[in-house]
Amino acid sequence: MFRGQGQSASLHARLTRVPILHKFQKSTRLAVNMHWSFPVQLGTIGSCAVLRKMPVYAAVLFGIAVELTVINASAQNAALDEIAAPQSETSAPSNTTAPQAGIYQTHPYYVEFRARSAQSYGHTFLIHGRLDKQGHILRKTVAGLHPFTESSIPWVVGHLVVVPSETGASDGDIDDQYTIARFRVALTAGEYRRVTNFIGELQQKSPVWHAVFFNCNAFVGVVARSMGLQTPSSLQMPENYINEIRDLNKSTPHTAMTGVPVKVESAAALRRRALHAHEKSRHIAVTETN
């Protein structure tokens, strides 16, 4: 829902690549054959016709966005402290039922739905790629819906009206130390080809972002439902959304489901391992410099 950790590039440089919003004002249904949680017309929302009739609603949304930003900034700091602190492995719940032996030999590809921490209420996205026979990630590609640029301005504005989107990786998506929830589905080569084709098409059909009507949860939910997975409401925090997808689909796979849900290490364990690797590499770099 929010871009994430931020970068140092100037706002002016970022705004030079802002698409012209009117190119998205085509009166076409965003939800065509995709089952978005809130099917709307881009022309209607893009022209602010709805929100002009509901100024109180718009003001409430803006107030909620600002307050959540303040509250979750503190939560972000707490989450980073929690990453550095030693934890008991038994305290983290398992993600799914354990896969049968050798699942990655027949299903060497994956889609993993993730949520990560951020300076606001977090972000939902997915990664996909190739695995080794032990289930370790060999290749990782990120897909997700978020406001354009790393600036917080489009994110704030996007709580009132639609803003241009990006559908690739945002700052922090590839860094495991920020992961707060995860759910993986192992795929065969044929299944992976079909799923990634769908993801690519969805990215092309997702030109705008809105915090309520089509947010990062909704984007991931479209992909999940295309795979036959059950999804909850998209109006909740990213961590809760991914955990609910996991809980709704962790039972024995049914015939309509694409792929096999598999057990992976907890998000907490992944964060600790990533943080340890980061600290180790930094120590080596300091040693070599000295």
KEMITOR-253691 format. One record per atom (N, C-alpha, C): residue in three letters; x, y, z. Coordinates in steps of 0.1 Angstrom, whole numbers, padded with zeros to 4 digits, always signed. Layout:
<recs>
ALAXYZ;...
</recs>
This chain:
<recs>
MET+0008-0012+0000;MET+0000+0000+0000;MET+0008+0013+0000;PHE+0020+0012+0006;PHE+0029+0023+0006;PHE+0042+0019+0000;ARG+0049+0028-0007;ARG+0061+0025-0014;ARG+0072+0019-0005;GLY+0074+0024+0006;GLY+0084+0017+0015;GLY+0094+0026+0021;GLN+0107+0022+0020;GLN+0118+0027+0028;GLN+0123+0040+0023;GLY+0120+0044+0010;GLY+0124+0057+0005;GLY+0138+0057-0001;GLN+0140+0066-0010;GLN+0153+0067-0017;GLN+0157+0082-0017;SER+0169+0085-0022;SER+0175+0098-0021;SER+0173+0106-0033;ALA+0168+0101-0044;ALA+0166+0109-0056;ALA+0157+0120-0054;SER+0160+0131-0061;SER+0152+0143-0059;SER+0138+0142-0064;LEU+0128+0149-0057;LEU+0114+0148-0061;LEU+0113+0153-0076;HIS+0120+0164-0079;HIS+0119+0169-0093;HIS+0123+0159-0103;ALA+0133+0152-0101;ALA+0138+0141-0110;ALA+0127+0131-0112;ARG+0120+0127-0101;ARG+0110+0117-0101;ARG+0098+0122-0109;LEU+0094+0134-0107;LEU+0082+0139-0113;LEU+0083+0141-0128;THR+0096+0142-0133;THR+0098+0143-0147;THR+0093+0131-0155;ARG+0091+0120-0148;ARG+0086+0108-0155;ARG+0071+0105-0151;VAL+0064+0115-0146;VAL+0050+0113-0143;VAL+0041+0112-0155;PRO+0034+0101-0157;PRO+0026+0100-0169;PRO+0014+0110-0169;ILE+0009+0114-0180;ILE-0002+0123-0180;ILE-0015+0116-0176;LEU-0021+0120-0165;LEU-0032+0113-0160;LEU-0044+0111-0169;HIS-0046+0121-0178;HIS-0058+0120-0187;HIS-0057+0108-0196;LYS-0045+0102-0198;LYS-0044+0090-0207;LYS-0051+0078-0201;PHE-0053+0079-0187;PHE-0060+0068-0181;PHE-0075+0071-0179;GLN-0080+0082-0184;GLN-0094+0086-0182;GLN-0103+0079-0192;LYS-0100+0067-0197;LYS-0108+0060-0206;LYS-0119+0053-0198;SER-0131+0054-0203;SER-0143+0048-0196;SER-0143+0034-0199;THR-0135+0026-0191;THR-0134+0012-0192;THR-0135+0006-0179;ARG-0140-0006-0178;ARG-0143-0012-0165;ARG-0130-0019-0160;LEU-0125-0014-0149;LEU-0112-0020-0143;LEU-0114-0034-0140;ALA-0126-0038-0137;ALA-0128-0052-0131;ALA-0131-0062-0142;VAL-0130-0059-0155;VAL-0134-0069-0165;VAL-0127-0082-0163;ASN-0135-0092-0160;ASN-0131-0106-0159;ASN-0120-0108-0149;MET-0118-0099-0139;MET-0108-0100-0129;MET-0113-0100-0115;HIS-0125-0098-0113;HIS-0131-0099-0100;HIS-0124-0090-0090;TRP-0122-0077-0093;TRP-0116-0068-0083;TRP-0126-0067-0072;SER-0121-0064-0060;SER-0130-0062-0048;SER-0139-0050-0050;PHE-0134-0040-0057;PHE-0142-0028-0059;PHE-0142-0024-0074;PRO-0150-0031-0082;PRO-0150-0027-0096;PRO-0156-0013-0099;VAL-0148-0005-0106;VAL-0152+0009-0108;VAL-0148+0013-0122;GLN-0152+0024-0127;GLN-0148+0029-0139;GLN-0137+0040-0137;LEU-0126+0038-0145;LEU-0115+0048-0144;LEU-0120+0062-0147;GLY-0128+0063-0157;GLY-0133+0077-0161;GLY-0140+0084-0150;THR-0148+0076-0142;THR-0156+0081-0131;THR-0147+0086-0120;ILE-0138+0077-0115;ILE-0130+0081-0104;ILE-0119+0091-0108;GLY-0113+0089-0120;GLY-0103+0098-0125;GLY-0107+0112-0126;SER-0120+0114-0129;SER-0125+0128-0131;SER-0130+0134-0117;CYS-0129+0125-0106;CYS-0133+0129-0093;CYS-0148+0132-0092;ALA-0156+0127-0101;ALA-0170+0129-0101;ALA-0176+0124-0088;VAL-0171+0112-0084;VAL-0177+0106-0072;VAL-0173+0113-0060;LEU-0160+0116-0059;LEU-0155+0122-0046;LEU-0160+0137-0045;ARG-0163+0143-0056;ARG-0168+0157-0055;ARG-0181+0157-0048;LYS-0189+0146-0050;LYS-0202+0145-0044;LYS-0201+0141-0029;MET-0189+0136-0025;MET-0188+0131-0011;MET-0176+0138-0005;PRO-0176+0151-0002;PRO-0164+0158+0004;PRO-0161+0153+0018;VAL-0172+0149+0025;VAL-0170+0144+0039;VAL-0162+0131+0039;TYR-0167+0122+0029;TYR-0160+0109+0028;TYR-0145+0111+0024;ALA-0143+0120+0015;ALA-0129+0122+0011;ALA-0120+0127+0023;ALA-0126+0136+0031;ALA-0119+0142+0042;ALA-0116+0131+0053;VAL-0126+0122+0055;VAL-0124+0112+0064;VAL-0113+0102+0060;LEU-0113+0099+0047;LEU-0102+0090+0041;LEU-0088+0097+0043;PHE-0087+0110+0041;PHE-0075+0116+0042;PHE-0070+0116+0057;GLY-0079+0119+0066;GLY-0076+0119+0080;GLY-0071+0105+0085;ILE-0078+0095+0080;ILE-0074+0081+0084;ILE-0060+0078+0078;ALA-0057+0082+0066;ALA-0044+0080+0060;ALA-0033+0087+0068;VAL-0035+0099+0072;VAL-0025+0107+0080;VAL-0023+0100+0093;GLU-0033+0096+0100;GLU-0032+0091+0113;GLU-0025+0077+0113;LEU-0028+0069+0102;LEU-0022+0056+0101;LEU-0007+0058+0098;THR-0003+0068+0091;THR+0011+0070+0088;THR+0018+0073+0101;VAL+0013+0081+0110;VAL+0019+0085+0123;VAL+0020+0072+0132;ILE+0009+0065+0133;ILE+0009+0054+0142;ILE+0018+0043+0137;ASN+0018+0040+0124;ASN+0027+0029+0119;ASN+0041+0033+0117;ALA+0045+0046+0118;ALA+0059+0049+0118;ALA+0065+0044+0131;SER+0058+0045+0142;SER+0062+0039+0154;SER+0063+0024+0154;ALA+0053+0018+0147;ALA+0052+0004+0145;ALA+0064-0001+0137;GLN+0068+0007+0127;GLN+0080+0003+0119;GLN+0092+0002+0127;ASN+0094+0012+0136;ASN+0106+0012+0145;ASN+0106+0000+0154;ALA+0094-0003+0159;ALA+0093-0015+0168;ALA+0096-0028+0160;ALA+0091-0028+0147;ALA+0094-0040+0139;ALA+0109-0042+0137;LEU+0116-0031+0135;LEU+0130-0032+0132;LEU+0137-0037+0145;ASP+0133-0032+0157;ASP+0138-0036+0169;ASP+0136-0051+0171;GLU+0124-0056+0167;GLU+0120-0070+0169;GLU+0129-0079+0160;ILE+0133-0073+0148;ILE+0141-0081+0139;ILE+0155-0084+0145;ALA+0160-0074+0152;ALA+0174-0075+0157;ALA+0174-0083+0170;ALA+0162-0085+0177;ALA+0162-0092+0189;ALA+0161-0107+0187;PRO+0168-0115+0195;PRO+0167-0130+0194;PRO+0153-0134+0197;GLN+0148-0144+0189;GLN+0135-0149+0192;GLN+0135-0164+0192;SER+0124-0170+0198;SER+0123-0184+0198;SER+0117-0189+0185;GLU+0122-0199+0179;GLU+0117-0204+0167;GLU+0103-0210+0169;THR+0100-0215+0180;THR+0087-0221+0183;THR+0076-0211+0184;SER+0079-0198+0185;SER+0069-0188+0186;SER+0063-0184+0173;ALA+0069-0188+0162;ALA+0064-0184+0149;ALA+0055-0195+0143;PRO+0043-0193+0139;PRO+0034-0203+0133;PRO+0039-0208+0120;SER+0036-0220+0116;SER+0040-0225+0103;SER+0031-0219+0093;ASN+0036-0218+0081;ASN+0029-0211+0070;ASN+0018-0220+0064;THR+0021-0233+0061;THR+0011-0241+0055;THR+0013-0256+0060;THR+0005-0265+0055;THR+0008-0279+0058;THR+0021-0282+0051;ALA+0029-0292+0056;ALA+0042-0295+0051;ALA+0040-0302+0037;PRO+0048-0299+0027;PRO+0047-0305+0014;PRO+0051-0320+0015;GLN+0047-0328+0005;GLN+0051-0342+0004;GLN+0066-0342+0000;ALA+0073-0353+0003;ALA+0087-0354+0000;ALA+0089-0352-0015;GLY+0100-0344-0018;GLY+0103-0343-0032;GLY+0094-0334-0040;ILE+0086-0325-0034;ILE+0077-0317-0041;ILE+0084-0307-0051;TYR+0096-0303-0047;TYR+0103-0293-0055;TYR+0110-0300-0067;GLN+0111-0313-0068;GLN+0116-0319-0080;GLN+0106-0319-0091;THR+0093-0320-0087;THR+0082-0320-0097;THR+0076-0306-0099;HIS+0078-0297-0089;HIS+0073-0284-0089;HIS+0084-0274-0086;PRO+0093-0272-0096;PRO+0105-0264-0093;PRO+0103-0249-0094;TYR+0091-0244-0096;TYR+0088-0230-0097;TYR+0079-0226-0086;TYR+0077-0213-0084;TYR+0069-0209-0073;TYR+0063-0195-0075;VAL+0052-0192-0068;VAL+0047-0179-0066;VAL+0046-0177-0051;GLU+0052-0167-0045;GLU+0051-0164-0031;GLU+0045-0151-0028;PHE+0033-0151-0021;PHE+0027-0139-0017;PHE+0033-0133-0005;ARG+0036-0120-0004;ARG+0043-0115+0007;ARG+0037-0102+0012;ALA+0040-0098+0024;ALA+0038-0085+0030;ALA+0051-0081+0036;ARG+0054-0068+0035;ARG+0066-0063+0042;ARG+0062-0050+0050;SER+0071-0047+0059;SER+0070-0035+0067;SER+0073-0023+0059;ALA+0069-0011+0063;ALA+0072+0001+0057;ALA+0069+0012+0067;GLN+0071+0025+0062;GLN+0070+0036+0071;GLN+0055+0039+0073;SER+0046+0033+0066;SER+0032+0034+0068;SER+0026+0021+0073;TYR+0016+0016+0067;TYR+0010+0003+0071;TYR+0015-0009+0064;GLY+0025-0007+0056;GLY+0031-0019+0049;GLY+0027-0020+0034;HIS+0032-0031+0028;HIS+0029-0033+0014;HIS+0028-0047+0011;THR+0019-0051+0002;THR+0016-0064-0002;THR+0021-0066-0017;PHE+0028-0077-0020;PHE+0033-0079-0033;PHE+0035-0094-0035;LEU+0040-0098-0046;LEU+0044-0112-0048;LEU+0057-0113-0055;ILE+0063-0125-0053;ILE+0076-0128-0060;ILE+0074-0142-0067;HIS+0081-0144-0078;HIS+0080-0156-0085;HIS+0093-0160-0091;GLY+0095-0172-0094;GLY+0108-0176-0101;GLY+0111-0191-0099;ARG+0123-0195-0098;ARG+0128-0208-0098;ARG+0134-0212-0085;LEU+0132-0225-0081;LEU+0137-0230-0068;LEU+0147-0242-0071;ASP+0156-0244-0061;ASP+0164-0256-0062;ASP+0156-0268-0056;LYS+0162-0280-0055;LYS+0155-0292-0050;LYS+0152-0291-0035;GLN+0158-0282-0028;GLN+0155-0280-0014;GLN+0145-0269-0011;GLY+0141-0262-0022;GLY+0131-0251-0020;GLY+0138-0238-0018;HIS+0151-0237-0020;HIS+0157-0224-0019;HIS+0155-0216-0032;ILE+0153-0203-0030;ILE+0150-0194-0042;ILE+0163-0192-0050;LEU+0162-0196-0063;LEU+0173-0194-0072;LEU+0171-0181-0080;ARG+0158-0178-0083;ARG+0155-0166-0091;ARG+0143-0159-0085;LYS+0143-0146-0085;LYS+0132-0139-0079;LYS+0128-0127-0088;THR+0115-0126-0091;THR+0110-0115-0099;THR+0098-0109-0090;VAL+0097-0096-0089;VAL+0087-0090-0081;VAL+0076-0084-0089;ALA+0064-0086-0085;ALA+0052-0079-0091;ALA+0043-0074-0080;GLY+0038-0062-0082;GLY+0029-0056-0072;GLY+0024-0043-0076;LEU+0013-0038-0070;LEU+0008-0025-0074;LEU+0011-0015-0064;HIS+0016-0003-0068;HIS+0019+0008-0058;HIS+0020+0021-0066;PRO+0019+0032-0059;PRO+0019+0045-0065;PRO+0033+0047-0072;PHE+0033+0055-0083;PHE+0045+0058-0090;PHE+0055+0066-0082;THR+0068+0064-0084;THR+0079+0071-0077;THR+0080+0066-0063;GLU+0091+0070-0056;GLU+0093+0067-0042;GLU+0088+0078-0033;SER+0083+0088-0039;SER+0078+0099-0031;SER+0065+0095-0023;SER+0063+0101-0011;SER+0051+0098-0004;SER+0039+0106-0009;ILE+0042+0116-0017;ILE+0031+0125-0022;ILE+0020+0117-0030;PRO+0024+0109-0040;PRO+0013+0101-0047;PRO+0006+0092-0037;TRP+0013+0086-0028;TRP+0006+0077-0018;TRP-0005+0085-0010;VAL-0002+0097-0006;VAL-0012+0104+0002;VAL-0023+0108-0007;VAL-0020+0114-0019;VAL-0030+0118-0028;VAL-0039+0106-0032;GLY-0033+0094-0033;GLY-0040+0082-0037;GLY-0051+0077-0027;HIS-0051+0084-0016;HIS-0062+0081-0006;HIS-0075+0089-0010;LEU-0073+0098-0019;LEU-0085+0107-0023;LEU-0089+0104-0037;VAL-0079+0104-0046;VAL-0082+0101-0061;VAL-0072+0091-0066;VAL-0074+0086-0078;VAL-0065+0076-0083;VAL-0052+0084-0087;VAL-0041+0077-0087;VAL-0028+0082-0091;VAL-0021+0071-0100;PRO-0013+0075-0109;PRO-0006+0066-0118;PRO+0002+0056-0109;SER+0003+0043-0114;SER+0009+0033-0107;SER+0021+0027-0113;GLU+0028+0019-0106;GLU+0039+0011-0111;GLU+0036-0004-0106;THR+0040-0013-0114;THR+0036-0027-0111;THR+0048-0037-0109;GLY+0060-0031-0107;GLY+0072-0039-0105;GLY+0076-0038-0090;ALA+0089-0039-0087;ALA+0094-0039-0074;ALA+0094-0025-0068;SER+0090-0023-0056;SER+0092-0010-0049;SER+0103-0012-0039;ASP+0108-0001-0033;ASP+0119-0001-0024;ASP+0116-0010-0012;GLY+0124-0020-0010;GLY+0123-0029+0001;GLY+0117-0042-0002;ASP+0111-0044-0014;ASP+0105-0057-0018;ASP+0115-0068-0019;ILE+0127-0066-0024;ILE+0136-0077-0026;ILE+0144-0080-0013;ASP+0142-0072-0003;ASP+0150-0073+0010;ASP+0142-0081+0020;ASP+0147-0094+0022;ASP+0140-0103+0031;ASP+0138-0098+0045;GLN+0147-0089+0050;GLN+0147-0085+0063;GLN+0134-0076+0067;TYR+0127-0072+0056;TYR+0115-0065+0059;TYR+0102-0073+0058;THR+0103-0086+0054;THR+0092-0095+0053;THR+0085-0097+0066;ILE+0071-0096+0066;ILE+0064-0098+0078;ILE+0053-0109+0076;ALA+0051-0113+0064;ALA+0042-0124+0061;ALA+0045-0130+0048;ARG+0043-0144+0046;ARG+0046-0150+0034;ARG+0037-0163+0032;PHE+0034-0166+0020;PHE+0026-0178+0016;PHE+0031-0182+0002;ARG+0036-0195+0001;ARG+0042-0199-0011;ARG+0033-0211-0017;VAL+0033-0210-0031;VAL+0026-0221-0038;VAL+0037-0226-0049;ALA+0040-0239-0048;ALA+0049-0245-0057;ALA+0042-0248-0070;LEU+0049-0246-0082;LEU+0043-0248-0095;LEU+0051-0257-0104;THR+0045-0264-0113;THR+0052-0271-0124;THR+0056-0260-0134;ALA+0063-0265-0144;ALA+0068-0256-0155;ALA+0056-0250-0162;GLY+0046-0259-0166;GLY+0034-0254-0173;GLY+0026-0245-0165;GLU+0024-0248-0152;GLU+0016-0239-0143;GLU+0023-0225-0142;TYR+0036-0226-0140;TYR+0043-0213-0139;TYR+0042-0204-0151;ARG+0042-0210-0163;ARG+0041-0203-0175;ARG+0027-0196-0176;ARG+0017-0203-0172;ARG+0003-0198-0173;ARG+0002-0186-0162;VAL+0007-0189-0150;VAL+0005-0179-0140;VAL+0013-0166-0143;THR+0025-0167-0148;THR+0033-0155-0151;THR+0028-0148-0163;ASN+0022-0155-0172;ASN+0015-0148-0184;ASN+0004-0140-0178;PHE-0004-0145-0169;PHE-0015-0138-0163;PHE-0010-0125-0156;ILE+0001-0127-0148;ILE+0006-0116-0140;ILE+0011-0105-0150;GLY+0017-0109-0161;GLY+0022-0099-0170;GLY+0010-0091-0177;GLU-0001-0098-0180;GLU-0013-0092-0185;GLU-0019-0082-0175;LEU-0019-0087-0162;LEU-0025-0078-0152;LEU-0017-0066-0150;GLN-0004-0067-0151;GLN+0004-0055-0149;GLN+0001-0045-0160;GLN-0001-0049-0172;GLN-0004-0040-0183;GLN-0018-0034-0182;LYS-0027-0040-0174;LYS-0040-0035-0173;LYS-0043-0028-0159;SER-0032-0024-0152;SER-0033-0018-0139;SER-0025-0005-0139;PRO-0031+0006-0146;PRO-0024+0018-0148;PRO-0025+0028-0136;VAL-0034+0025-0127;VAL-0036+0034-0116;VAL-0037+0027-0102;TRP-0035+0035-0091;TRP-0036+0029-0078;TRP-0045+0038-0069;HIS-0053+0032-0061;HIS-0061+0039-0051;HIS-0061+0031-0038;ALA-0060+0038-0027;ALA-0058+0031-0014;ALA-0070+0023-0010;VAL-0082+0026-0016;VAL-0094+0018-0012;VAL-0099+0009-0024;PHE-0100+0015-0036;PHE-0107+0008-0047;PHE-0098-0002-0054;PHE-0085+0001-0056;PHE-0076-0009-0061;PHE-0062-0007-0056;ASN-0059-0014-0045;ASN-0047-0012-0038;ASN-0038-0024-0040;CYS-0027-0025-0032;CYS-0018-0036-0034;CYS-0024-0050-0030;ASN-0033-0050-0020;ASN-0039-0062-0017;ASN-0048-0067-0028;ALA-0056-0058-0034;ALA-0065-0062-0045;ALA-0057-0068-0057;PHE-0046-0062-0060;PHE-0037-0067-0071;PHE-0033-0081-0068;VAL-0028-0084-0057;VAL-0023-0097-0053;VAL-0035-0107-0053;GLY-0047-0102-0048;GLY-0058-0110-0047;GLY-0063-0115-0061;VAL-0062-0106-0071;VAL-0066-0110-0085;VAL-0057-0122-0089;VAL-0044-0121-0087;VAL-0035-0132-0091;VAL-0039-0145-0083;ALA-0041-0143-0070;ALA-0044-0155-0062;ALA-0057-0162-0067;ARG-0067-0154-0070;ARG-0080-0160-0074;ARG-0078-0166-0088;SER-0070-0161-0096;SER-0067-0167-0109;SER-0061-0181-0108;MET-0055-0183-0096;MET-0049-0196-0093;MET-0058-0206-0086;GLY-0070-0201-0084;GLY-0080-0210-0077;GLY-0079-0208-0062;LEU-0072-0198-0057;LEU-0071-0196-0042;LEU-0082-0188-0037;GLN-0086-0190-0024;GLN-0096-0182-0018;GLN-0089-0169-0012;THR-0095-0158-0012;THR-0090-0145-0007;THR-0100-0138+0002;PRO-0095-0131+0012;PRO-0104-0123+0021;PRO-0106-0109+0015;SER-0112-0101+0022;SER-0114-0087+0018;SER-0101-0080+0017;SER-0099-0071+0007;SER-0087-0064+0005;SER-0085-0052+0014;LEU-0096-0049+0022;LEU-0095-0037+0031;LEU-0090-0041+0045;GLN-0077-0045+0046;GLN-0071-0048+0058;GLN-0056-0046+0056;MET-0049-0047+0068;MET-0034-0045+0067;MET-0028-0056+0059;PRO-0017-0053+0052;PRO-0010-0063+0043;PRO-0006-0076+0051;GLU-0001-0075+0063;GLU+0003-0087+0070;GLU-0009-0096+0073;ASN-0020-0090+0077;ASN-0032-0098+0080;ASN-0038-0104+0067;TYR-0037-0096+0056;TYR-0042-0101+0043;TYR-0035-0114+0038;ILE-0021-0113+0039;ILE-0014-0125+0034;ILE-0016-0137+0044;ASN-0016-0134+0057;ASN-0019-0145+0066;ASN-0032-0151+0064;GLU-0042-0143+0061;GLU-0056-0149+0058;GLU-0056-0157+0046;ILE-0049-0153+0035;ILE-0048-0161+0023;ILE-0042-0174+0026;ARG-0031-0174+0034;ARG-0025-0186+0038;ARG-0034-0195+0046;ASP-0041-0190+0056;ASP-0050-0198+0064;ASP-0062-0203+0056;LEU-0067-0196+0046;LEU-0078-0200+0038;LEU-0074-0212+0028;ASN-0061-0213+0025;ASN-0057-0222+0015;ASN-0047-0233+0019;LYS-0044-0234+0032;LYS-0034-0243+0037;LYS-0038-0257+0038;SER-0051-0260+0036;SER-0055-0274+0036;SER-0051-0281+0023;THR-0056-0294+0022;THR-0052-0301+0010;THR-0057-0294-0003;PRO-0048-0293-0012;PRO-0051-0286-0025;PRO-0063-0293-0032;HIS-0072-0285-0038;HIS-0083-0290-0045;HIS-0080-0290-0060;THR-0089-0296-0068;THR-0086-0298-0082;THR-0086-0285-0090;ALA-0093-0274-0085;ALA-0093-0262-0092;ALA-0081-0253-0089;MET-0073-0257-0079;MET-0062-0249-0075;MET-0050-0251-0084;THR-0043-0241-0088;THR-0031-0242-0095;THR-0019-0243-0086;GLY-0011-0253-0087;GLY+0000-0255-0078;GLY-0003-0262-0065;VAL+0007-0262-0056;VAL+0006-0269-0043;VAL+0011-0259-0032;PRO+0003-0255-0023;PRO+0007-0247-0011;PRO+0018-0255-0004;VAL+0029-0249+0000;VAL+0040-0256+0007;VAL+0044-0248+0019;LYS+0050-0255+0028;LYS+0055-0250+0041;LYS+0069-0243+0038;VAL+0070-0231+0043;VAL+0083-0224+0043;VAL+0086-0219+0057;GLU+0099-0215+0059;GLU+0102-0209+0072;GLU+0094-0197+0075;SER+0091-0194+0087;SER+0083-0182+0091;SER+0090-0169+0086;ALA+0081-0159+0085;ALA+0086-0146+0081;ALA+0097-0141+0092;ALA+0094-0144+0104;ALA+0103-0140+0115;ALA+0117-0146+0113;ALA+0117-0159+0110;ALA+0130-0166+0108;ALA+0137-0161+0095;LEU+0129-0158+0085;LEU+0135-0153+0073;LEU+0141-0139+0076;ARG+0135-0131+0083;ARG+0140-0118+0087;ARG+0153-0119+0094;ARG+0154-0128+0104;ARG+0166-0129+0112;ARG+0177-0134+0104;ARG+0175-0144+0095;ARG+0185-0149+0086;ARG+0190-0138+0077;ALA+0181-0130+0071;ALA+0185-0120+0062;ALA+0193-0109+0069;LEU+0189-0106+0081;LEU+0196-0095+0089;LEU+0210-0100+0093;HIS+0211-0113+0097;HIS+0224-0118+0100;HIS+0233-0118+0088;ALA+0228-0122+0076;ALA+0236-0121+0064;ALA+0241-0107+0061;HIS+0232-0097+0063;HIS+0235-0083+0060;HIS+0246-0078+0070;GLU+0245-0082+0083;GLU+0255-0078+0092;GLU+0268-0084+0090;LYS+0268-0097+0085;LYS+0280-0104+0082;LYS+0288-0097+0070;SER+0280-0094+0060;SER+0286-0088+0048;SER+0291-0074+0051;ARG+0284-0067+0060;ARG+0289-0054+0064;ARG+0302-0055+0072;HIS+0302-0064+0081;HIS+0314-0066+0089;HIS+0326-0070+0080;ILE+0324-0078+0070;ILE+0335-0082+0061;ILE+0340-0070+0053;ALA+0330-0061+0048;ALA+0334-0049+0041;ALA+0342-0040+0049;VAL+0338-0038+0062;VAL+0346-0029+0071;VAL+0360-0035+0074;THR+0361-0048+0075;THR+0374-0054+0078;THR+0383-0052+0066;GLU+0377-0054+0054;GLU+0386-0053+0042;GLU+0390-0038+0040;THR+0381-0029+0044;THR+0385-0015+0042;THR+0396-0011+0052;ASN+0396-0017+0064;ASN+0406-0014+0074;ASN+0419-0021+0070;
</recs>
